Amino acid sequence: MAGTLYLVGTPIGNLNDLSPRAIETLKSVDFIAAEDTRVTLKLLNHFGIRRPLISYYEHNKVESAAVILPRLLGGESCALVSDAGMPAISDPGEHHGIGGPGAERGHHSARHVRPSDAAVHV
């Protein structure tokens, strides 16, 4: 069975603004694909979350997707996070480097973890 890709919105500013659902998701996934692993590590450490990180940003997204996608297809779950805000809006993932190929073949699904749909439209 194929895994799930979670698009997890991160705080723009105060780390304590991270939603309980986002924290739960980050704790439960098999690994996290991060725009900048150093920034994401600060967030994870703040909440005591220990998960493997994979770098996924504009200049390595093709190479990283080649690692991430097979893991998703193999049944693992992944959280995609940006440095701040909602990934896939203006960050890596905006062209669905991870989501597109697998999603087009119906192999995995993407789920958005955010406070509300209004946050996406603001």
N, C-alpha and C positions, 0 to 999 in steps of 0.2 A: 504494500500500500504506500502511496506517495505521501510525503510530508506536507507541512504547511509553512508558508511564508507569512510572517506577521509584519506589517508596516507599523512601527511603534513611534508615535510622536514623543519628542523629548522637550524638556523645559527650555524656554528662551529666557534665561536669567536664573531665577531661584531654583535650585535643584529640588527643593521640597514641593515644587509645583507638579512633579511627576505624579500621574494618577495611580491609584492603587491597582487598577487593572493593568496598567503598563508595567508596574513593578512585578506583579504576578506573572505576566507574560515573559518578562526578561528572566525571571527565576526558573521558568518551566521549559524554555526552549533548549534544544541541544547545543546550539551555537548562535552567536550574534555577528551579523555583518555590519560593520561600522564605517562611517565616512572617515573618521579619524579615531583610531583605537586609543590614542592618548586621552582624548576628550571623553570618550565613552567609558574608559577605565575609571576616570574620576567619578562619573555618575554611578557606575556599578559599585565602586568602593563605598560611596556615600550610603548606599542601601544594603551593603554586605552581600552583593550578588557576585557569584563566582561562576562564570561561563566562558568557554573558549571564544576568542574574538578572531574574526577574519577582516582584514582591511578591504573595503569596497568603496572606491571613490572614482571620480571622473577619469583619472588617468590610468587606472588599473581594472576598470570594471569588466572588460572583456576577459582578461586573465582570471580575475576573481570569480566571475560568473561560471567559468569553466570548472571551478572547484566547487562552488556552492550548488549549482544546479544538479549535478549527480548526487550530491548528498540529500537534496530535497526529494529527488526521484527515488532515492533509496529508503525514504520514509522518515528522515530526520526533519525536525522543525527548526526554523531560523527566524530570528527577529532582525529586520533591517532598520537601522537607526541612522539619523543624521546627527550633526553636531548640536543642532538646536532646531526645533520645529518638526514638521511632518516630512518624513522621507518620501521621495518620489513626486514631490511638488516642484522643487527647484534644485534638487540635489541628485546625486547618483541614484539611479533607479527611475528617474523621470521618464526615461525611454524604456523602462522595464527590461533592463539588461538581464535581471534575474527572472522576473516574472513572465516576460513575454514568451520565450521559446517553450517553456514547460506548460504555461497556461494555455497557449495556443493548441497544444497537444492534449490538454485536459489532464495533465499528470499531477498537478498540485494546485492548491488554491491560495489566494492571498487574502489576509484579513487585516482590516485597519483597526488599530487600537488607539483611540483618541477620546477626549471628553465628550465631544458631540460633533455631528455633521456640520454644525455652524462654524466650527473652528476651521474646517477645510475651505469654506467659502468666504472667510473674512480676508 
